[in-house]
Structures are given as C-alpha cells and as structure tokens.
Amino acid sequence: MLLHCSCKYQSTSERGRSVLTKKKFWVLFLVAVFLLSVISACSNGKSNNKAVGETGNNPEESNKQDKVTFTIYNGVAGSKDGNTNETTLGKILEDQTGVNFKLEFLVGDLNTKIGTMIAANEYPDVLIPDATMGSVLNAGVFIPLDDLIEEHGPNIKRVFGPYFNQLRAEDGKLYFLPITVQVGDFVPAPEPGAAFWIQRRVLAEAGYPKVKTLDQYIELIRNYVKKHKDENLTGMITLTHDWRFFATSNPPMHLMGYPNDGEVIVDPETFEARTYAASDATKRWLKTLNELNTEDLFDKASFVDNYDQYISKLISHKVLGFFDYKWQVGNALNVLKDAARKDPAQDAYNYFPLPVTFDENTPDAYVDAEGGLATNRGIGITVSAKDPVRIIQYFDNMLTEENQTLLSWGIEGKTYEVNEQGRFYRTQEQINMIDEAFNEKFGFKYYNWNWPTYNANSTLANGNARGVAFQPEVFQMSLTQADKAILDKYGVQTYSQMFATPKFRPWHPAWGFAKELNSPQQLWETAKDELTKKYFPKLVLATPDKFESVWKEYLNEFGKLDTADYEKWTTEQAREKVKIVTGGK
C-alpha cells in the first residue's frame, strides 16, 4: 500500500504530536492488515477443508476439492481390477468430482471373501456384496444413507425415491441403493435376457428350422455331432461354479414357461409360490442331461470347471449349446461377435438364442418385462468409508441425465452422433470401433453394471433409449450381414421377436425378496443348495439304470426340508409386493 503525505514545517511540540499520531496510525494500520490476513486465511482454510457435499452438487465446485481415491469391492467376477480414472469415462467423472475409485472384483468364493471382511471388521469404502447382502446387513457393515441422500442426493431421490418404501430395513432406514431401476418409458429389449443358445452353424446345416421345444433343441445337437464326429465337439455344457449354480438349476422353471423367480414359480393369478427343485420338470431336465452324458454329448467337467473355464470353452468353437442368462455370458458373446465382424466366416461359431420350453404350446418368458426390483442386491457405503459425503455425491452426480447419457452413449462425435431430430445413433465405423478392448479402455465396461443407474430399458428425458442397444436404429446398425441373414431366415428384425411378448408381473423377481440372515427362508435355501449341488451331478452322471434310484434318494432328502413354510413365506412376500407395486389394486 502506497501512502502519500504532504507535510509543512512544524514546531518541536507539533512534530512530537505528529510523530505520535503517525505511530498510532501505523499501529492501527498494521493491526487491520493482520486481522484481514487472519480472516482471509481462515476463510481459505474453511473452503479447503469443506467437504464436497457442502458446496452443493455443482461439479465445477466439487472438482476444486483435493482429489481422492476410494475403494470398491465388487462381489461379482468378470472384470479386471483397476482405477476408474484410468478410463475415459472415469477420468471425466473425476474431473467433475475429484473422485476416483479403485475397483476390486471377486476372485474365488464370495461367501469366504465377505466372511473374512466381517471377521476382521475391515472393509472397502464401498461394497457390492451381491448374494451376501443379508450377511452384510446383519453385520452392520453399511451406514444409513437417509441423511446423506436428503442433503446431497437430489438425483438419487428423483431416480430411486419411488422405490424407497421397498428398500427400507426394519428400522426404517436405507442402507444401500439398488443397482438399476426403470426411469421414463419402458423400451422393449431387442434380445432376450436368457435363452437356450445354439451355434449358428447347427441351425444353418439343419436349414434354419423352427425350434420351440427342448426335444427339438437336443435333436439338432445330436444330429450335428453325428455328422461331425471328427471335430471333437461338445454337445452341451452347463455352469455350476459357486453361486452361479443357478445356471444349471434354473432351466426347469423356464422350460415350464416361467420367468426367473429364483427358487419358485409364481401363479400369475393367485400369486401363490411353489418350489420346483424336486418337481417333475426338474427330473425331466436332469434326465435329458443324463441321456446326453450317456451319449457322450455332455461335458462332464461342467461340475468342476470354474467360471473362467466355462467362458473359455464357449469361445473355443467346440461347444454347440448351453442355457444361460445373457448378462452372464456377455463377455463370451462379445468376443465371438467381434471375431465375426473381422472375419464373417467366424459367425458360424457365434450363438443364436432360442425360446425353448417343454411344450410347443407353452409361451416362453425369457424376455425381460417392465418393472421388477430386486430388494436384496445393491451398493452401499461401509462403516470404513473415509468420506461418505463425497461418495454419495459421486453417485448422485452419476445420475444426472447428462452423465447417464455419457455412461451409456459416451461422447458425442466420438462414440455416437445426433441427427436433426435429436435421435442418437452410431455410425458403422463407431459400431465397429467399440469392441471389448475399447469398452475396457473407454470405461463402458466398468460402468455397465453394479453402479446406481437407470436400467437399460429406461428412456432419457429427450426420448432416446438409455441402453444403446435398445435404440432401434443402433440395434439394426450393429447387426452384421450374418446377423441380418439369420434373422431374415426366421422372418424377424430382432431376436426378441422370436420370443413371446413379456407379461407384467408385479411381484417379479421373487429371488429379490430380502431375507434376514439365518432366517428359516435363508436356511432352507442353503440346505436346498447343498442338496442340489450334491445330487444333480450324481443324477446327470449316473448310468441310465441308476437314475431313478438316485432321484428317489434325492426326493427323500429333499422331503426333510420345511418346503411348505418356505412357499408360504414367499407367497406372502409376493402378495405384499403386488399390493405395493399396484397400490393395493
């Protein structure tokens, strides 16, 4: 500060008073400067130490905070460990929020991993416990989210608010967010959620027949193997590894024409739930696998292979058929499709979904219907979290319309375009560019599942589909010439058109009903799983003359379970959910 002083000649006494006055002035001036500097420092300190949440949800304010890395453990295998900011999408979100996540995915047994965490009372910042949600909630691993959402989660409230009453624990609090929910208008899926899959070359050689029943499906496989004995082919394979055993135990439900409700089938009129693990349908399914095994058309290693070995066999070109859910075999299907794009001859080894049931007159239920919320799966913030506010703000920021577009469609001009009518689309060049390797590097794979998000059937506010493949224009453009040719053989434009139109089931999915740890229902499921994992391999691998005796032994053991109580509880849950979803109608 520059001070200018113009002084006249002064007497000694006047000079003394003047000097004194000047001293007082400088003292006051210095005190003022000091106080201002203190106030400024305090203000800066308060700003620097303020949590992201205290600045509101403005990314421009949030990214001024110190950058931080949080940890997430994902109880589902299938992706590489890594940091979100090492991907294009993750770096954009880090620039918006200052937050990076270090992700670790399941390797080995889920129950063992989560049990170890609970025993040590040491957790990542964020946990996706998948099937162990009951154990995690019972152990008090998650913190309540209610206050965090109220203060820092306007988008969370917008997206998940209508479902909060289904997600609250007995104490009335929210401890986790579901993975996906329906937002906006429902967009039908162009592909089924599950199917009996078969190699395309099998259909081609048979002249693209109509395949509706399990018997027709098996006959196709038998005939093809007979004609290609020198190729060392596997007729069918199934997945049994760890919690994924459902890929082997669930087919009877679908073969009877029911959607995936887990351990039960639910009557659409009365909402009565019945188990099927010991039903004639399960016996018929296992008998079919037994016959295939006797004919050396079934892969015996199905009962010992892990998930990675299963996926490797699906892309080996040797496996002709299998049943599974598309999300579980998506990695294998993408690898095969990428290969077919580069070399059309490779399309013969790709798989085609078929709507197989026991009876040709039974409508299938493989295509996902509107609605459905699993209340026993989700993502939560643990008691070990360093900064829950910034984590919840990151989730909230993900749920803006702009970021839902970013995480599904990517960057305009790079991974998608917009026409004059505002419709999103991808050029053929972009479609060809976005393969598995690109998905990993760009971040589509990291953000595809297990984060709080709109589901793929949702519609963005601008009318475009949230799921890229659900946008009709994109789906048609993503089809190879071989895809179009085989669909044309069956007189359809999408795979789902070969399947029955899905029906709205307000209770669905019954497997998503939350069960308390060590409750009678959870104990029933544990005991049932132990029995099926013990007896299903015996039944499939038994010599034909032993099948009936092993089945009777299995029924005898199954009869010791309190199945009636389990069915009663599940029926009550189904009926209660119907009331909630339909408003008591």
SULSUL-V283896 format. One record per residue. N is the residue number from 1. RES is the residue in one letter. PSI is psi in whole degrees, -180 to 180 (999 if undefined). Layout:
BEGIN
n:N res:RES psi:PSI
n:N res:RES psi:PSI
END
This chain:
BEGIN
n:1 res:M psi:126
n:2 res:L psi:123
n:3 res:L psi:131
n:4 res:H psi:127
n:5 res:C psi:126
n:6 res:S psi:111
n:7 res:C psi:140
n:8 res:K psi:171
n:9 res:Y psi:137
n:10 res:Q psi:153
n:11 res:S psi:170
n:12 res:T psi:-47
n:13 res:S psi:-37
n:14 res:E psi:-38
n:15 res:R psi:-38
n:16 res:G psi:-46
n:17 res:R psi:-35
n:18 res:S psi:-44
n:19 res:V psi:-42
n:20 res:L psi:-43
n:21 res:T psi:-43
n:22 res:K psi:-39
n:23 res:K psi:-44
n:24 res:K psi:-42
n:25 res:F psi:-48
n:26 res:W psi:-37
n:27 res:V psi:-48
n:28 res:L psi:-39
n:29 res:F psi:-46
n:30 res:L psi:-38
n:31 res:V psi:-43
n:32 res:A psi:-44
n:33 res:V psi:-43
n:34 res:F psi:-46
n:35 res:L psi:-40
n:36 res:L psi:-40
n:37 res:S psi:-37
n:38 res:V psi:-46
n:39 res:I psi:-43
n:40 res:S psi:-43
n:41 res:A psi:-43
n:42 res:C psi:-43
n:43 res:S psi:-45
n:44 res:N psi:-40
n:45 res:G psi:-43
n:46 res:K psi:-41
n:47 res:S psi:-44
n:48 res:N psi:-30
n:49 res:N psi:-5
n:50 res:K psi:136
n:51 res:A psi:155
n:52 res:V psi:-39
n:53 res:G psi:-27
n:54 res:E psi:-12
n:55 res:T psi:3
n:56 res:G psi:-170
n:57 res:N psi:26
n:58 res:N psi:113
n:59 res:P psi:-32
n:60 res:E psi:-34
n:61 res:E psi:-39
n:62 res:S psi:-39
n:63 res:N psi:-2
n:64 res:K psi:-12
n:65 res:Q psi:160
n:66 res:D psi:140
n:67 res:K psi:146
n:68 res:V psi:150
n:69 res:T psi:126
n:70 res:F psi:161
n:71 res:T psi:142
n:72 res:I psi:133
n:73 res:Y psi:124
n:74 res:N psi:117
n:75 res:G psi:19
n:76 res:V psi:131
n:77 res:A psi:170
n:78 res:G psi:-13
n:79 res:S psi:162
n:80 res:K psi:145
n:81 res:D psi:151
n:82 res:G psi:-179
n:83 res:N psi:139
n:84 res:T psi:-32
n:85 res:N psi:-1
n:86 res:E psi:-1
n:87 res:T psi:160
n:88 res:T psi:-48
n:89 res:L psi:-44
n:90 res:G psi:-35
n:91 res:K psi:-38
n:92 res:I psi:-45
n:93 res:L psi:-33
n:94 res:E psi:-40
n:95 res:D psi:-33
n:96 res:Q psi:-35
n:97 res:T psi:-17
n:98 res:G psi:10
n:99 res:V psi:133
n:100 res:N psi:148
n:101 res:F psi:133
n:102 res:K psi:115
n:103 res:L psi:138
n:104 res:E psi:133
n:105 res:F psi:159
n:106 res:L psi:133
n:107 res:V psi:125
n:108 res:G psi:-149
n:109 res:D psi:128
n:110 res:L psi:-47
n:111 res:N psi:-39
n:112 res:T psi:-45
n:113 res:K psi:-49
n:114 res:I psi:-38
n:115 res:G psi:-38
n:116 res:T psi:-42
n:117 res:M psi:-47
n:118 res:I psi:-41
n:119 res:A psi:-39
n:120 res:A psi:-13
n:121 res:N psi:39
n:122 res:E psi:125
n:123 res:Y psi:159
n:124 res:P psi:174
n:125 res:D psi:-39
n:126 res:V psi:141
n:127 res:L psi:135
n:128 res:I psi:93
n:129 res:P psi:-5
n:130 res:D psi:-121
n:131 res:A psi:-10
n:132 res:T psi:20
n:133 res:M psi:-41
n:134 res:G psi:-44
n:135 res:S psi:-40
n:136 res:V psi:-45
n:137 res:L psi:-41
n:138 res:N psi:-33
n:139 res:A psi:-2
n:140 res:G psi:35
n:141 res:V psi:-35
n:142 res:F psi:146
n:143 res:I psi:153
n:144 res:P psi:144
n:145 res:L psi:-6
n:146 res:D psi:-54
n:147 res:D psi:-38
n:148 res:L psi:-44
n:149 res:I psi:-41
n:150 res:E psi:-40
n:151 res:E psi:-36
n:152 res:H psi:12
n:153 res:G psi:55
n:154 res:P psi:-38
n:155 res:N psi:-34
n:156 res:I psi:-43
n:157 res:K psi:-40
n:158 res:R psi:-44
n:159 res:V psi:-47
n:160 res:F psi:-12
n:161 res:G psi:-45
n:162 res:P psi:-15
n:163 res:Y psi:1
n:164 res:F psi:-37
n:165 res:N psi:-19
n:166 res:Q psi:-14
n:167 res:L psi:-12
n:168 res:R psi:144
n:169 res:A psi:178
n:170 res:E psi:-27
n:171 res:D psi:4
n:172 res:G psi:4
n:173 res:K psi:160
n:174 res:L psi:126
n:175 res:Y psi:-10
n:176 res:F psi:163
n:177 res:L psi:139
n:178 res:P psi:163
n:179 res:I psi:-50
n:180 res:T psi:153
n:181 res:V psi:162
n:182 res:Q psi:130
n:183 res:V psi:131
n:184 res:G psi:-164
n:185 res:D psi:148
n:186 res:F psi:129
n:187 res:V psi:118
n:188 res:P psi:144
n:189 res:A psi:138
n:190 res:P psi:-9
n:191 res:E psi:150
n:192 res:P psi:155
n:193 res:G psi:-23
n:194 res:A psi:164
n:195 res:A psi:169
n:196 res:F psi:117
n:197 res:W psi:147
n:198 res:I psi:145
n:199 res:Q psi:141
n:200 res:R psi:-29
n:201 res:R psi:-27
n:202 res:V psi:-44
n:203 res:L psi:-41
n:204 res:A psi:-46
n:205 res:E psi:-30
n:206 res:A psi:0
n:207 res:G psi:28
n:208 res:Y psi:62
n:209 res:P psi:161
n:210 res:K psi:124
n:211 res:V psi:112
n:212 res:K psi:-27
n:213 res:T psi:161
n:214 res:L psi:-40
n:215 res:D psi:-42
n:216 res:Q psi:-40
n:217 res:Y psi:-48
n:218 res:I psi:-38
n:219 res:E psi:-38
n:220 res:L psi:-45
n:221 res:I psi:-45
n:222 res:R psi:-49
n:223 res:N psi:-39
n:224 res:Y psi:-43
n:225 res:V psi:-39
n:226 res:K psi:-37
n:227 res:K psi:-12
n:228 res:H psi:50
n:229 res:K psi:-28
n:230 res:D psi:0
n:231 res:E psi:-2
n:232 res:N psi:52
n:233 res:L psi:154
n:234 res:T psi:122
n:235 res:G psi:-55
n:236 res:M psi:152
n:237 res:I psi:155
n:238 res:T psi:161
n:239 res:L psi:129
n:240 res:T psi:1
n:241 res:H psi:122
n:242 res:D psi:-132
n:243 res:W psi:-11
n:244 res:R psi:8
n:245 res:F psi:-21
n:246 res:F psi:-23
n:247 res:A psi:-21
n:248 res:T psi:-33
n:249 res:S psi:-20
n:250 res:N psi:-28
n:251 res:P psi:-39
n:252 res:P psi:-37
n:253 res:M psi:-46
n:254 res:H psi:-37
n:255 res:L psi:-24
n:256 res:M psi:-5
n:257 res:G psi:22
n:258 res:Y psi:154
n:259 res:P psi:177
n:260 res:N psi:98
n:261 res:D psi:19
n:262 res:G psi:-115
n:263 res:E psi:-7
n:264 res:V psi:163
n:265 res:I psi:142
n:266 res:V psi:127
n:267 res:D psi:124
n:268 res:P psi:-12
n:269 res:E psi:-47
n:270 res:T psi:-15
n:271 res:F psi:22
n:272 res:E psi:132
n:273 res:A psi:134
n:274 res:R psi:136
n:275 res:T psi:159
n:276 res:Y psi:4
n:277 res:A psi:-25
n:278 res:A psi:24
n:279 res:S psi:169
n:280 res:D psi:-30
n:281 res:A psi:-43
n:282 res:T psi:-41
n:283 res:K psi:-43
n:284 res:R psi:-40
n:285 res:W psi:-48
n:286 res:L psi:-33
n:287 res:K psi:-38
n:288 res:T psi:-44
n:289 res:L psi:-36
n:290 res:N psi:-43
n:291 res:E psi:-41
n:292 res:L psi:-41
n:293 res:N psi:-41
n:294 res:T psi:-33
n:295 res:E psi:6
n:296 res:D psi:35
n:297 res:L psi:0
n:298 res:F psi:140
n:299 res:D psi:106
n:300 res:K psi:-29
n:301 res:A psi:-7
n:302 res:S psi:-28
n:303 res:F psi:1
n:304 res:V psi:-18
n:305 res:D psi:147
n:306 res:N psi:-179
n:307 res:Y psi:-44
n:308 res:D psi:-39
n:309 res:Q psi:-37
n:310 res:Y psi:-49
n:311 res:I psi:-41
n:312 res:S psi:-39
n:313 res:K psi:-33
n:314 res:L psi:-29
n:315 res:I psi:9
n:316 res:S psi:-9
n:317 res:H psi:0
n:318 res:K psi:-21
n:319 res:V psi:124
n:320 res:L psi:-35
n:321 res:G psi:158
n:322 res:F psi:161
n:323 res:F psi:139
n:324 res:D psi:172
n:325 res:Y psi:141
n:326 res:K psi:-37
n:327 res:W psi:-27
n:328 res:Q psi:-26
n:329 res:V psi:13
n:330 res:G psi:-40
n:331 res:N psi:-45
n:332 res:A psi:-45
n:333 res:L psi:-37
n:334 res:N psi:-40
n:335 res:V psi:-45
n:336 res:L psi:-38
n:337 res:K psi:-39
n:338 res:D psi:-41
n:339 res:A psi:-39
n:340 res:A psi:-31
n:341 res:R psi:-39
n:342 res:K psi:-33
n:343 res:D psi:101
n:344 res:P psi:-26
n:345 res:A psi:-24
n:346 res:Q psi:-12
n:347 res:D psi:-22
n:348 res:A psi:-27
n:349 res:Y psi:-2
n:350 res:N psi:166
n:351 res:Y psi:153
n:352 res:F psi:133
n:353 res:P psi:138
n:354 res:L psi:141
n:355 res:P psi:68
n:356 res:V psi:132
n:357 res:T psi:176
n:358 res:F psi:-41
n:359 res:D psi:133
n:360 res:E psi:-24
n:361 res:N psi:2
n:362 res:T psi:118
n:363 res:P psi:138
n:364 res:D psi:170
n:365 res:A psi:51
n:366 res:Y psi:-25
n:367 res:V psi:132
n:368 res:D psi:136
n:369 res:A psi:170
n:370 res:E psi:146
n:371 res:G psi:-172
n:372 res:G psi:118
n:373 res:L psi:121
n:374 res:A psi:120
n:375 res:T psi:12
n:376 res:N psi:20
n:377 res:R psi:146
n:378 res:G psi:-168
n:379 res:I psi:136
n:380 res:G psi:161
n:381 res:I psi:129
n:382 res:T psi:169
n:383 res:V psi:-13
n:384 res:S psi:-3
n:385 res:A psi:134
n:386 res:K psi:-35
n:387 res:D psi:82
n:388 res:P psi:-31
n:389 res:V psi:-48
n:390 res:R psi:-31
n:391 res:I psi:-48
n:392 res:I psi:-32
n:393 res:Q psi:-34
n:394 res:Y psi:-46
n:395 res:F psi:-44
n:396 res:D psi:-41
n:397 res:N psi:-34
n:398 res:M psi:-28
n:399 res:L psi:6
n:400 res:T psi:155
n:401 res:E psi:-39
n:402 res:E psi:-43
n:403 res:N psi:-27
n:404 res:Q psi:-36
n:405 res:T psi:-45
n:406 res:L psi:-48
n:407 res:L psi:-21
n:408 res:S psi:-46
n:409 res:W psi:-28
n:410 res:G psi:-139
n:411 res:I psi:125
n:412 res:E psi:134
n:413 res:G psi:-17
n:414 res:K psi:-51
n:415 res:T psi:-6
n:416 res:Y psi:166
n:417 res:E psi:169
n:418 res:V psi:127
n:419 res:N psi:-178
n:420 res:E psi:-24
n:421 res:Q psi:3
n:422 res:G psi:9
n:423 res:R psi:133
n:424 res:F psi:144
n:425 res:Y psi:170
n:426 res:R psi:141
n:427 res:T psi:164
n:428 res:Q psi:-36
n:429 res:E psi:-42
n:430 res:Q psi:-42
n:431 res:I psi:-44
n:432 res:N psi:-31
n:433 res:M psi:-34
n:434 res:I psi:81
n:435 res:D psi:-170
n:436 res:E psi:-42
n:437 res:A psi:-42
n:438 res:F psi:-44
n:439 res:N psi:-39
n:440 res:E psi:-49
n:441 res:K psi:-40
n:442 res:F psi:-31
n:443 res:G psi:-5
n:444 res:F psi:-37
n:445 res:K psi:-42
n:446 res:Y psi:-40
n:447 res:Y psi:15
n:448 res:N psi:-25
n:449 res:W psi:151
n:450 res:N psi:6
n:451 res:W psi:157
n:452 res:P psi:122
n:453 res:T psi:167
n:454 res:Y psi:148
n:455 res:N psi:168
n:456 res:A psi:-24
n:457 res:N psi:-3
n:458 res:S psi:165
n:459 res:T psi:132
n:460 res:L psi:163
n:461 res:A psi:-26
n:462 res:N psi:5
n:463 res:G psi:-7
n:464 res:N psi:153
n:465 res:A psi:142
n:466 res:R psi:-44
n:467 res:G psi:123
n:468 res:V psi:-46
n:469 res:A psi:-13
n:470 res:F psi:-10
n:471 res:Q psi:113
n:472 res:P psi:-42
n:473 res:E psi:-41
n:474 res:V psi:-42
n:475 res:F psi:-46
n:476 res:Q psi:-39
n:477 res:M psi:-29
n:478 res:S psi:-13
n:479 res:L psi:136
n:480 res:T psi:170
n:481 res:Q psi:-34
n:482 res:A psi:-39
n:483 res:D psi:-50
n:484 res:K psi:-37
n:485 res:A psi:-44
n:486 res:I psi:-36
n:487 res:L psi:-38
n:488 res:D psi:-34
n:489 res:K psi:-32
n:490 res:Y psi:6
n:491 res:G psi:32
n:492 res:V psi:165
n:493 res:Q psi:-19
n:494 res:T psi:160
n:495 res:Y psi:-37
n:496 res:S psi:-25
n:497 res:Q psi:-14
n:498 res:M psi:-13
n:499 res:F psi:165
n:500 res:A psi:149
n:501 res:T psi:128
n:502 res:P psi:147
n:503 res:K psi:143
n:504 res:F psi:126
n:505 res:R psi:99
n:506 res:P psi:-20
n:507 res:W psi:-19
n:508 res:H psi:140
n:509 res:P psi:137
n:510 res:A psi:-26
n:511 res:W psi:-16
n:512 res:G psi:2
n:513 res:F psi:126
n:514 res:A psi:135
n:515 res:K psi:137
n:516 res:E psi:150
n:517 res:L psi:133
n:518 res:N psi:19
n:519 res:S psi:161
n:520 res:P psi:-36
n:521 res:Q psi:-43
n:522 res:Q psi:-38
n:523 res:L psi:-37
n:524 res:W psi:-47
n:525 res:E psi:-39
n:526 res:T psi:-46
n:527 res:A psi:-41
n:528 res:K psi:-43
n:529 res:D psi:-42
n:530 res:E psi:-41
n:531 res:L psi:-46
n:532 res:T psi:-38
n:533 res:K psi:-24
n:534 res:K psi:-45
n:535 res:Y psi:-30
n:536 res:F psi:-44
n:537 res:P psi:-40
n:538 res:K psi:-42
n:539 res:L psi:-42
n:540 res:V psi:-38
n:541 res:L psi:-3
n:542 res:A psi:154
n:543 res:T psi:149
n:544 res:P psi:-36
n:545 res:D psi:-13
n:546 res:K psi:-11
n:547 res:F psi:-49
n:548 res:E psi:-41
n:549 res:S psi:-38
n:550 res:V psi:-38
n:551 res:W psi:-42
n:552 res:K psi:-40
n:553 res:E psi:-41
n:554 res:Y psi:-45
n:555 res:L psi:-39
n:556 res:N psi:-43
n:557 res:E psi:-39
n:558 res:F psi:-34
n:559 res:G psi:-16
n:560 res:K psi:-13
n:561 res:L psi:150
n:562 res:D psi:71
n:563 res:T psi:-33
n:564 res:A psi:-41
n:565 res:D psi:-40
n:566 res:Y psi:-44
n:567 res:E psi:-39
n:568 res:K psi:-47
n:569 res:W psi:-44
n:570 res:T psi:-38
n:571 res:T psi:-43
n:572 res:E psi:-42
n:573 res:Q psi:-42
n:574 res:A psi:-46
n:575 res:R psi:-36
n:576 res:E psi:-42
n:577 res:K psi:-37
n:578 res:V psi:-42
n:579 res:K psi:-43
n:580 res:I psi:-47
n:581 res:V psi:-38
n:582 res:T psi:1
n:583 res:G psi:31
n:584 res:G psi:5
n:585 res:K psi:999
END
